[in-house]
Amino acid sequence: MGDLAYYEQMQQYLSLIDMKLNGTPLVQFSRHQNRLYIHGEKETDDLVEGDYLVAEVFEIVNPTTHTSVWNDMWLKQYTTALIKRQWGANLIKFEGMQLPGGVTINGRQIFEDAMAEIERLREAIRLEHEMPADFFVG
């Protein structure tokens, strides 16, 4: 049983060395042009007939034809937070004013809550949906 685990680890290690020394062909997708660019050379057999190429791409969608983009929950929450921030900024001018019935306006609290919510949503979009930086060395 132990020999099989050692064999598997060694195969993974050899695969890692092969990947580091030989590399993989660089592939890049341009969202604005809807084109997939494959940077490789035929002479070095980067890609040969029978190889598979799998790509996960993201395309910029036209919101006039695909109206479902406006139904994104993050976009709705972010828009609500921005409106709440503006509402709080407007109500700050009337800080401490007492309405009929004894209710006091607290615009600063609404504004601060909105700012915290905006920051939380921006952090969530960064962590969950932002692509990592892609550096080309050469």
N, C-alpha and C positions, 0 to 999 in steps of 0.2 A: 504494500500500500504506500509506503514512504517513497519507494523508487518512482512510482507514477507521479507523485507530487513534484519530486525533483526534476523529472523529465519535463513536466508541464512548465515549471518555472524556467528551465533552461531554454525551452522553445520560445517562450515569451521574451526572454533576454536576447536571444539570437535575432528574433524578429525586430526588437527595438534597435539593436545595433545595425541591422540591415536597413531599417527605415532612416536612421540617422546618417549613415554613410551614403546610401543611394538616393535618399529623398523621395519625394513624390512630386509629380508634375503640378505646377501651380494652376489653379482654376479660379476664375473671377467672373462674377455675374454683374452686369450693369443694369440696375433697375430702370434707369431712365431710357435706355435704348432697348431693353428686353433682349440682351445678347449675352451669351455665355462665351467667355474667352478662355481657351486652353493654351497655356504657355508650356510647350514641350517641344522636343525635337524628334523627328522620325529616325534620325541616324543613331541616336542613343537609345532607341526603343523605350522612350518614356511611356508611350501608349502604342500598343500593337493590336492588330485585329484579334477580336475575341475578348479583349479586356472590357470590363464594365466601368461605367462612369456614373456615379450617383451624386446628385447635387440637390441640396436644399436651398431654394432661392426664395427671395421675397420681392414682390413686384409692387410698385406704386399703383394704387387703385384709383380710378377716376370716380369721385363721389357722385357725379351726376348720373352715371349709369349703374353704379353699385351703391344704392342708397343705404344698404345695411351697415356701411361704415359708421353712420351716425348713431347706430344702436349699440356702440361699444360702451360697456359699463364704466371703464376707467374714464373715458371722455365725458360721460354724463357726470361722474363724481367730481372731476376736475372743473368742469364748467360751473357746477353748483357751488364749489368752493370759491371760484373767482367772483361769482355773483354775490356770495356771502361776504367776501372781503370788501367789495365795493359798497354793499349795503352797510357794513360796519363803518367804513370810512365816512359815508354820508351821515350816519347817526352819531358819530363822534362829535359833530358840531353841536348837537343838542344834548351833550353829556349832562346828566343830573336833572334834566327836565322831567317834571312829574306830569303824567297823563291823568285824565279823569279816571277815578277809581283807585288812585294811589299807586299806579304802576310807574316805575322809574326806568328810563331808557339807559341801557348800558352798551353803547356802541363800541367802546374799546374792547370789551370782552368778546363781542361778536367778531371784531376785526382780528384779535389775537387767535381766537379759535380757528378762523379761516386761514390765517397764515400758517398755523401748525398743520392743518389739514392739507394745504397746498404743498408744504414741504414733505409731508408723509407720502402724498401721491407722486410727487416728482422722484422721490427716492425709490418708490415701488416700481415706477416705469423704468428707472435706470437699472435696477437690479434684475427685473424680470424680462425686459424686452430689448435692452440695448445690446448691440453686437460688440464683442470685444475688439480692441484696437488691433488692426492688422498691419504689421510692419514688414516692409520689404528691405532686406539687407543685401547689399551688393555693390 
